[in-house]
Amino acid sequence: MNQWEKNIRRTVPYVPGEQPQEEGIIKLNTNENPYPPSPGVFEAHKNININRFALYPDPAASELVRELENYYGLEKGQVFVGVGSDDVLSLSFLTFFNSKKPILFPDITYSFYPVWADVYRIPYECPPLDENFLICPEDYKRENGGIVIANPNAPTSIGLSCSAIEEIIQANQDVIVIVDEAYVDFGGETVLPLLEQYENLLVVRTYSKSRSLAGMRIGFAMGNKRLIQALTEIKESINSYTMSQEAIRIGAASLKDENYFQDNLNKIVATRERIKGELEQRGFAVLPSQTNFLFARTDKMSGGELFEKLCEKKIYVRHFNGERIRDYLRITVGTDEQMDKLIKAIDDILT
Ligand SMILES: *Cc1c(COP(=O)(O)O)cnc(C)c1O
């Protein structure tokens, strides 16, 4: 080994779902929204002044931050925006998890959490979900350096009630508790009303799933002004201009089409429940979902094999190799037409 190699920071990176570029595939593997962004987004995009691309964007992304504060009824200084919630979460780990004590998150959850913890050298422990894949608030009542909970959780799709999360926050007022609400718009219970009561709570959201804007990379955090200030200082110590002008403008525009937004969510929830029923009729075990995906398994075939067979039919879903979940597939809820093709493919494969 060369001497210089020992100075390299090394880590095992997160592996996102594939983004195959071929035509004609059905892509149900990364929880994107199958419907286009709102009409207001199209309009805002059309009106973007490309001459302004010669200038740096507003480092504070004020237009977007202001619209988010209004939308959620928060005060000035309570919102932080970033390049997708992955950026916001990563900066939050760096900013808030500075204890020598381990941070806590469930054994089965968003698989980026252990990657950020490793890259920032944050010690962590992972209390196991119970046999029904539920988070047990009791497990979070011990010494720790911070907590991060995805609610609804991924890839299990199950949401915890606001009061169950509050139990965790209540018991942990000396550390920062991050609640990652990436999927909450699809029927989960938000902890936003708790912001007034708990100054150590940070709620993180994304435009990638419910707002059909995964490609624009917009995420945000809401919390106490001191938390937001601390996050901003770390961000400004790394990269001043994280959000492009386009993302700022489009993110603000997306918030103004509430009817479109709600219709879109309702369609996805209706499709989700219909397909859950179809899968159950075929003997699948399907966890109760409050997200835009289903986590399902069948006794007739291993998760890995079913995943491969669906790939051969150009239907991409997600399979994880973790011990307790390797027989499950995580299936994004697509359009009704896409989901009907999925069901047909499953029938072809299993009968
Ligand atoms: C998708 C997802 C994110 C990241 O989304 P971005 O596209 O980076 O905004 C964060 N947390 C969870 C639980 C997710 O599923």
The ligand as an SDF file (V2000), in Angstrom:
LIG
                    3D

 15 15  0  0  0  0  0  0  0  0999 V2000
  -36.4520    9.0070   -0.9470 C   0  0  0  0  0  0  0  0  0  0  0  0
  -36.0760    9.2150    0.4860 C   0  0  0  0  0  0  0  0  0  0  0  0
  -35.2500   10.2730    0.8820 C   0  0  0  0  0  0  0  0  0  0  0  0
  -34.4730   11.1400   -0.0680 C   0  0  0  0  0  0  0  0  0  0  0  0
  -35.1470   11.8180   -0.9820 O   0  0  0  0  0  0  0  0  0  0  0  0
  -34.4860   12.9780   -1.8510 P   0  0  0  0  0  0  0  0  0  0  0  0
  -34.7970   12.5990   -3.2380 O   0  0  0  0  0  0  0  0  0  0  0  0
  -33.0240   13.0550   -1.5750 O   0  0  0  0  0  0  0  0  0  0  0  0
  -35.2090   14.1880   -1.3940 O   0  0  0  0  0  0  0  0  0  0  0  0
  -35.0300   10.4740    2.2330 C   0  0  0  0  0  0  0  0  0  0  0  0
  -35.5580    9.6470    3.1510 N   0  0  0  0  0  0  0  0  0  0  0  0
  -36.3250    8.6070    2.8030 C   0  0  0  0  0  0  0  0  0  0  0  0
  -36.8750    7.7250    3.8680 C   0  0  0  0  0  0  0  0  0  0  0  0
  -36.5930    8.3500    1.4610 C   0  0  0  0  0  0  0  0  0  0  0  0
  -37.2870    7.2780    1.1250 O   0  0  0  0  0  0  0  0  0  0  0  0
  1  2  1  0
  2  3  1  0
  2 14  2  0
  3  4  1  0
  3 10  2  0
  4  5  1  0
  5  6  1  0
  6  7  2  0
  6  8  1  0
  6  9  1  0
 10 11  1  0
 11 12  2  0
 12 13  1  0
 12 14  1  0
 14 15  1  0
M  END
$$$$
